[in-house]
Amino acid sequence: MRKNPEAQFWTTYQLRSADWSIESLLHRWKLNCVEVELDQFDADGCDLAGSSLPGKHSIQMMIITQRTESGHG
């Protein structure tokens, strides 16, 4: 992201603990994070692509970008 400030890192993760957050790491590395609603991709059901995933697991999606000088996006 340092070499390409316009880069975006899209990732998903399983929500396991409400007590854990990457917020401090994002701040330390001067990154922003935007949550993506899975229903935008029709990916909010109990099964995806004919598999049993994600099942009853809570899956979140986010886009991480480098923070700009103004502090936004």
PyMOL commands that set and color helices and strands:
alter all, ss='L'
color gray80, all
select helices_A, chain A and resi 23-28+38-41
alter helices_A, ss='H'
color red, helices_A
select strands_A, chain A and resi 8-14+31-36+59-66
alter strands_A, ss='S'
color yellow, strands_A
deselect
rebuild
show_as cartoon
